[in-house]
Amino acid sequence: MTPFVIRAARPEDANLLAEVHVDSIRTLGAVAYSAEIVTEWGAPRTGERYLKGMESGQRWFLAVQFISDGSERALGFSVYSVQAGQHRIAVYVRGEAARRGIGTALFFAAETAARERGASEIDIDASLGAVPFYKTVGFDELGLGQHQLSTGGWMPAVFMRKRL
């Protein structure tokens, strides 16, 4: 396994978050969704939305691997937020970083932030391919539904909840 560390994401990481997000969708998301959904969901993006999230109080965590020249390579991220009174978490890892413990470490960093803010449960709209991952970290399925993409489109999702 590639050594990695989890750290708080910083504003200067915003474009890295965008890059990891798109990579995850185009590689891991493509296993469970049609090309049309992956194209819409994984459309290129800038770091602006991640920066705005940080500025609004969302807690972002980044998994990085150190390169021999001293630079970092982003492997994945998680984000904790409160939306409409619900404590929410999302986790994304690059396709090449999947199933190496990175997503789990990122999830628990975000869960710790949720606990610190008094969460008694966490709700997610899991992508179809991510359901097994979320089950392994303690989520229960609530039902099938649709998740609205930032583009306005919709994709099938599984609503899940973890009680803390």
HUNOR-V717849 format. One record per pair of residues at least 24 apart in sequence whose C-alpha atoms are under 10 Angstrom apart, sorted by the first residue. I is the first residue (numbers start at 1). J is the second residue. D is the distance in whole Angstrom. If there is no record, write none. Layout:
i->I j->J d->D
i->I j->J d->D
//
This chain:
i->1 j->97 d->9
i->1 j->99 d->10
i->1 j->100 d->6
i->1 j->101 d->9
i->1 j->102 d->10
i->2 j->64 d->10
i->2 j->65 d->7
i->2 j->66 d->10
i->2 j->75 d->10
i->2 j->97 d->9
i->2 j->100 d->8
i->2 j->101 d->10
i->2 j->102 d->10
i->3 j->63 d->10
i->3 j->64 d->9
i->3 j->65 d->6
i->3 j->66 d->8
i->3 j->100 d->10
i->3 j->102 d->10
i->4 j->62 d->10
i->4 j->63 d->6
i->4 j->64 d->5
i->4 j->65 d->5
i->4 j->66 d->7
i->4 j->72 d->10
i->4 j->73 d->9
i->4 j->74 d->9
i->4 j->75 d->8
i->4 j->101 d->10
i->4 j->102 d->8
i->4 j->105 d->10
i->5 j->62 d->8
i->5 j->63 d->6
i->5 j->64 d->6
i->5 j->65 d->7
i->5 j->66 d->9
i->5 j->74 d->10
i->5 j->75 d->10
i->5 j->102 d->9
i->5 j->105 d->9
i->5 j->106 d->10
i->6 j->61 d->7
i->6 j->62 d->6
i->6 j->63 d->4
i->6 j->64 d->6
i->6 j->65 d->9
i->6 j->74 d->10
i->6 j->75 d->10
i->6 j->76 d->9
i->6 j->77 d->9
i->6 j->78 d->10
i->6 j->102 d->9
i->6 j->105 d->7
i->6 j->106 d->7
i->6 j->109 d->8
i->7 j->60 d->9
i->7 j->61 d->6
i->7 j->62 d->5
i->7 j->63 d->7
i->7 j->64 d->8
i->7 j->77 d->9
i->7 j->106 d->9
i->7 j->109 d->9
i->8 j->59 d->8
i->8 j->60 d->6
i->8 j->61 d->4
i->8 j->62 d->6
i->8 j->63 d->9
i->8 j->77 d->9
i->8 j->78 d->10
i->8 j->79 d->10
i->8 j->109 d->9
i->8 j->110 d->10
i->9 j->50 d->10
i->9 j->51 d->10
i->9 j->54 d->9
i->9 j->59 d->8
i->9 j->60 d->5
i->9 j->61 d->5
i->9 j->62 d->5
i->9 j->63 d->9
i->9 j->77 d->8
i->9 j->78 d->9
i->9 j->79 d->9
i->10 j->50 d->10
i->10 j->51 d->9
i->10 j->54 d->8
i->10 j->59 d->10
i->10 j->60 d->8
i->10 j->61 d->9
i->10 j->62 d->9
i->11 j->47 d->9
i->11 j->48 d->10
i->11 j->50 d->8
i->11 j->51 d->6
i->11 j->52 d->9
i->11 j->53 d->10
i->11 j->54 d->7
i->11 j->55 d->9
i->11 j->60 d->10
i->12 j->47 d->9
i->12 j->51 d->8
i->13 j->47 d->8
i->13 j->50 d->9
i->13 j->51 d->8
i->13 j->60 d->10
i->13 j->62 d->9
i->13 j->74 d->9
i->14 j->46 d->8
i->14 j->47 d->4
i->14 j->48 d->7
i->14 j->49 d->8
i->14 j->50 d->6
i->14 j->51 d->6
i->14 j->52 d->9
i->14 j->53 d->10
i->14 j->54 d->9
i->14 j->60 d->10
i->15 j->45 d->8
i->15 j->46 d->6
i->15 j->47 d->4
i->15 j->48 d->8
i->15 j->49 d->10
i->15 j->50 d->8
i->15 j->51 d->9
i->16 j->46 d->9
i->16 j->47 d->7
i->16 j->50 d->10
i->16 j->62 d->9
i->16 j->73 d->9
i->16 j->74 d->7
i->16 j->75 d->9
i->16 j->76 d->9
i->16 j->77 d->9
i->17 j->45 d->10
i->17 j->46 d->9
i->17 j->47 d->7
i->17 j->49 d->10
i->17 j->50 d->7
i->17 j->51 d->9
i->17 j->60 d->9
i->17 j->61 d->10
i->17 j->62 d->8
i->17 j->74 d->8
i->17 j->75 d->9
i->17 j->76 d->8
i->17 j->77 d->7
i->17 j->78 d->9
i->17 j->92 d->9
i->17 j->93 d->10
i->18 j->42 d->10
i->18 j->44 d->8
i->18 j->45 d->6
i->18 j->46 d->6
i->18 j->47 d->5
i->18 j->48 d->9
i->18 j->49 d->8
i->18 j->50 d->7
i->18 j->77 d->10
i->19 j->44 d->8
i->19 j->45 d->8
i->19 j->46 d->8
i->19 j->47 d->8
i->19 j->74 d->9
i->19 j->75 d->10
i->19 j->76 d->10
i->19 j->94 d->9
i->20 j->62 d->10
i->20 j->73 d->10
i->20 j->74 d->7
i->20 j->75 d->7
i->20 j->76 d->6
i->20 j->77 d->8
i->20 j->92 d->7
i->20 j->93 d->7
i->20 j->94 d->6
i->20 j->95 d->9
i->21 j->45 d->9
i->21 j->75 d->10
i->21 j->76 d->8
i->21 j->77 d->8
i->21 j->91 d->9
i->21 j->92 d->6
i->21 j->93 d->7
i->21 j->94 d->8
i->22 j->92 d->9
i->22 j->93 d->10
i->22 j->94 d->9
i->23 j->75 d->10
i->23 j->76 d->10
i->23 j->92 d->9
i->23 j->93 d->8
i->23 j->94 d->6
i->23 j->95 d->7
i->23 j->96 d->9
i->24 j->75 d->10
i->24 j->76 d->8
i->24 j->91 d->10
i->24 j->92 d->6
i->24 j->93 d->5
i->24 j->94 d->5
i->24 j->95 d->5
i->24 j->96 d->9
i->24 j->97 d->9
i->24 j->98 d->9
i->25 j->92 d->8
i->25 j->93 d->9
i->25 j->94 d->8
i->25 j->95 d->8
i->25 j->127 d->10
i->26 j->94 d->9
i->26 j->95 d->8
i->27 j->93 d->10
i->27 j->94 d->7
i->27 j->95 d->5
i->27 j->96 d->8
i->27 j->98 d->10
i->28 j->92 d->9
i->28 j->93 d->9
i->28 j->94 d->8
i->28 j->95 d->6
i->28 j->96 d->9
i->28 j->98 d->8
i->28 j->127 d->10
i->28 j->129 d->7
i->28 j->130 d->9
i->29 j->92 d->10
i->29 j->95 d->9
i->29 j->127 d->8
i->29 j->128 d->8
i->29 j->129 d->7
i->29 j->130 d->8
i->30 j->129 d->9
i->31 j->128 d->9
i->31 j->129 d->7
i->32 j->127 d->8
i->32 j->128 d->6
i->32 j->129 d->5
i->32 j->130 d->9
i->32 j->156 d->10
i->33 j->127 d->9
i->33 j->128 d->8
i->33 j->129 d->8
i->33 j->155 d->8
i->33 j->156 d->9
i->34 j->155 d->10
i->37 j->149 d->10
i->37 j->153 d->9
i->37 j->154 d->8
i->37 j->155 d->7
i->37 j->156 d->9
i->38 j->155 d->9
i->40 j->149 d->8
i->40 j->150 d->9
i->40 j->151 d->7
i->40 j->152 d->9
i->40 j->153 d->8
i->40 j->154 d->9
i->40 j->155 d->10
i->41 j->148 d->10
i->41 j->149 d->6
i->41 j->150 d->8
i->41 j->151 d->8
i->41 j->152 d->10
i->41 j->153 d->8
i->41 j->154 d->9
i->41 j->155 d->8
i->42 j->149 d->10
i->43 j->150 d->10
i->43 j->151 d->9
i->50 j->79 d->10
i->53 j->79 d->9
i->53 j->80 d->10
i->53 j->81 d->9
i->54 j->79 d->9
i->54 j->81 d->10
i->56 j->81 d->9
i->57 j->81 d->7
i->57 j->82 d->9
i->58 j->82 d->8
i->58 j->83 d->10
i->58 j->88 d->10
i->58 j->89 d->10
i->58 j->113 d->10
i->59 j->89 d->10
i->59 j->109 d->10
i->59 j->110 d->7
i->59 j->113 d->7
i->59 j->114 d->9
i->60 j->89 d->10
i->60 j->90 d->10
i->60 j->91 d->10
i->60 j->106 d->9
i->60 j->109 d->9
i->60 j->110 d->8
i->60 j->113 d->10
i->61 j->91 d->9
i->61 j->105 d->10
i->61 j->106 d->7
i->61 j->107 d->9
i->61 j->109 d->7
i->61 j->110 d->7
i->61 j->113 d->10
i->62 j->91 d->10
i->62 j->92 d->10
i->62 j->93 d->10
i->62 j->102 d->10
i->62 j->106 d->7
i->62 j->109 d->10
i->63 j->93 d->9
i->63 j->97 d->10
i->63 j->102 d->7
i->63 j->103 d->9
i->63 j->105 d->8
i->63 j->106 d->7
i->64 j->102 d->9
i->75 j->102 d->8
i->75 j->103 d->9
i->76 j->102 d->7
i->76 j->103 d->7
i->76 j->106 d->8
i->77 j->102 d->9
i->77 j->103 d->8
i->77 j->105 d->10
i->77 j->106 d->6
i->77 j->107 d->9
i->77 j->109 d->10
i->77 j->110 d->10
i->78 j->103 d->8
i->78 j->104 d->10
i->78 j->105 d->9
i->78 j->106 d->5
i->78 j->107 d->6
i->78 j->108 d->9
i->78 j->109 d->8
i->78 j->110 d->6
i->78 j->111 d->10
i->79 j->106 d->9
i->79 j->107 d->8
i->79 j->109 d->9
i->79 j->110 d->6
i->79 j->111 d->9
i->79 j->113 d->9
i->80 j->107 d->9
i->80 j->109 d->9
i->80 j->110 d->5
i->80 j->111 d->7
i->80 j->112 d->9
i->80 j->113 d->7
i->80 j->114 d->7
i->80 j->122 d->9
i->81 j->110 d->9
i->81 j->113 d->9
i->81 j->114 d->8
i->81 j->117 d->10
i->81 j->122 d->10
i->82 j->114 d->9
i->82 j->117 d->10
i->82 j->119 d->9
i->82 j->122 d->9
i->82 j->123 d->10
i->83 j->123 d->10
i->86 j->119 d->9
i->86 j->120 d->10
i->86 j->121 d->8
i->86 j->122 d->7
i->86 j->123 d->7
i->86 j->124 d->9
i->87 j->111 d->10
i->87 j->114 d->7
i->87 j->115 d->10
i->87 j->117 d->9
i->87 j->118 d->9
i->87 j->119 d->6
i->87 j->120 d->9
i->87 j->121 d->7
i->87 j->122 d->5
i->87 j->123 d->6
i->87 j->124 d->9
i->87 j->161 d->10
i->88 j->114 d->8
i->88 j->119 d->9
i->88 j->121 d->9
i->88 j->122 d->5
i->88 j->123 d->5
i->88 j->124 d->6
i->88 j->125 d->9
i->88 j->161 d->9
i->89 j->113 d->10
i->89 j->114 d->8
i->89 j->122 d->7
i->89 j->123 d->7
i->89 j->124 d->6
i->89 j->125 d->9
i->89 j->126 d->10
i->90 j->123 d->10
i->90 j->124 d->7
i->90 j->125 d->8
i->90 j->126 d->8
i->90 j->134 d->10
i->91 j->126 d->10
i->91 j->130 d->9
i->91 j->133 d->10
i->91 j->134 d->9
i->92 j->130 d->9
i->99 j->133 d->9
i->103 j->133 d->8
i->103 j->134 d->10
i->103 j->137 d->10
i->104 j->133 d->8
i->104 j->134 d->9
i->104 j->136 d->9
i->104 j->137 d->7
i->107 j->134 d->9
i->107 j->137 d->8
i->108 j->137 d->8
i->111 j->164 d->9
i->114 j->164 d->9
i->115 j->164 d->8
i->118 j->164 d->10
i->119 j->163 d->9
i->119 j->164 d->7
i->120 j->162 d->9
i->120 j->163 d->6
i->120 j->164 d->5
i->121 j->161 d->7
i->121 j->162 d->5
i->121 j->163 d->4
i->121 j->164 d->5
i->122 j->160 d->8
i->122 j->161 d->6
i->122 j->162 d->5
i->122 j->163 d->7
i->122 j->164 d->8
i->123 j->159 d->7
i->123 j->160 d->6
i->123 j->161 d->5
i->123 j->162 d->7
i->123 j->163 d->9
i->124 j->157 d->9
i->124 j->158 d->8
i->124 j->159 d->6
i->124 j->160 d->5
i->124 j->161 d->6
i->124 j->162 d->9
i->125 j->156 d->9
i->125 j->157 d->6
i->125 j->158 d->6
i->125 j->159 d->5
i->125 j->160 d->6
i->125 j->161 d->9
i->126 j->156 d->9
i->126 j->157 d->5
i->126 j->158 d->5
i->126 j->159 d->6
i->126 j->160 d->7
i->126 j->161 d->10
i->127 j->155 d->8
i->127 j->156 d->7
i->127 j->157 d->5
i->127 j->158 d->7
i->127 j->159 d->9
i->128 j->155 d->9
i->128 j->156 d->7
i->128 j->157 d->6
i->128 j->158 d->7
i->128 j->159 d->10
i->129 j->157 d->9
i->129 j->158 d->10
i->130 j->157 d->9
i->130 j->158 d->9
i->131 j->157 d->9
i->131 j->158 d->7
i->131 j->159 d->9
i->131 j->160 d->8
i->134 j->160 d->8
i->134 j->161 d->9
i->134 j->162 d->9
i->135 j->160 d->9
i->135 j->161 d->10
i->135 j->162 d->9
i->137 j->162 d->9
i->138 j->162 d->6
i->138 j->163 d->8
i->138 j->164 d->9
i->139 j->163 d->8
i->139 j->164 d->10
//
